[in-house]
């Protein structure tokens, strides 16, 4: 949904590993820049959701990369990328 000051972005991440995630950072690469936020700790086999209002870096119908970077309790790191398409829900 387009919001006067930006775009409402929601994401849910699941820890499918066998180790506690001590840090989880999500970055959305927009048309005019990138926006990052921290989801924090995620227990094994648990979900963590976040909703933020991002700056107007997105164009309706555009496809954007979302990068999730996680760090486990033993220091091991993992990352995954996904493509999302911005659709106005109004």
C-alpha positions as CSV (number, residue, x, y, z in Angstrom):
1,X,0.0,0.0,0.0
2,X,1.4,3.4,-0.9
3,X,1.8,5.6,2.2
4,X,2.4,9.3,2.1
5,X,5.9,9.0,3.5
6,X,6.8,5.7,1.9
7,X,5.9,2.1,1.3
8,X,4.6,-0.4,3.9
9,X,6.9,-3.5,3.7
10,X,6.2,-6.7,5.6
11,X,8.4,-9.8,5.8
12,X,8.5,-13.1,7.7
13,X,11.7,-15.1,8.1
14,X,11.8,-18.7,9.4
15,X,14.9,-20.2,11.0
16,X,14.9,-23.6,9.3
17,X,18.4,-24.5,10.6
18,X,19.5,-26.3,13.8
19,X,21.2,-23.3,15.4
20,X,19.9,-20.2,17.2
21,X,20.1,-17.1,14.9
22,X,21.6,-14.3,16.9
23,X,21.3,-11.6,14.2
24,X,19.1,-11.3,11.1
25,X,19.3,-8.3,8.9
26,X,17.0,-7.7,5.9
27,X,17.9,-5.3,3.0
28,X,15.5,-4.3,0.3
29,X,17.2,-2.9,-2.8
30,X,14.9,-0.2,-4.3
31,X,14.9,1.8,-7.5
32,X,16.6,4.8,-5.8
33,X,18.5,3.2,-2.9
34,X,18.4,0.5,-0.3
35,X,16.7,0.1,3.0
36,X,17.8,-2.2,5.8
37,X,16.3,-3.3,9.1
38,X,17.1,-5.8,11.9
39,X,14.8,-8.7,12.9
40,X,17.1,-9.7,15.8
41,X,17.2,-13.2,17.3
42,X,15.2,-16.1,15.8
43,X,14.9,-19.4,17.6
44,X,15.3,-22.7,15.7
45,X,12.1,-23.6,13.8
46,X,10.5,-20.2,14.7
47,X,9.2,-17.4,12.6
48,X,10.0,-13.7,13.0
49,X,8.0,-11.0,11.3
50,X,8.6,-7.3,10.8
51,X,6.7,-4.4,9.1
52,X,8.3,-1.1,8.3
53,X,7.6,2.0,6.3
54,X,10.4,2.4,3.8
55,X,11.3,5.6,1.9
56,X,9.8,6.0,-1.6
57,X,12.5,3.8,-3.2
58,X,9.9,1.6,-4.9
59,X,7.8,1.9,-8.1
60,X,4.6,0.0,-8.4
61,X,5.0,-3.1,-10.6
62,X,8.8,-3.0,-10.1
63,X,10.7,-6.2,-9.0
64,X,13.2,-5.8,-6.2
65,X,15.8,-7.9,-4.5
66,X,15.4,-8.7,-0.8
67,X,18.5,-10.0,1.0
68,X,18.3,-11.7,4.4
69,X,21.6,-12.2,6.2
70,X,21.7,-14.3,9.4
71,X,24.4,-15.1,11.9
72,X,24.2,-18.2,14.1
73,X,25.2,-18.4,17.8
74,X,28.6,-20.1,16.7
75,X,29.4,-17.2,14.3
76,X,28.5,-19.1,11.1
77,X,26.7,-16.9,8.6
78,X,24.1,-17.5,5.9
79,X,22.4,-15.4,3.4
80,X,19.5,-15.8,0.9
81,X,18.1,-13.5,-1.8
82,X,14.5,-13.3,-3.1
83,X,12.8,-11.3,-5.7
84,X,9.6,-9.5,-4.8
85,X,7.2,-7.4,-6.9
86,X,5.7,-4.2,-5.5
87,X,1.9,-4.2,-5.9
88,X,-0.3,-1.4,-4.6
89,X,-3.2,-2.9,-2.5
90,X,-5.5,0.1,-2.8
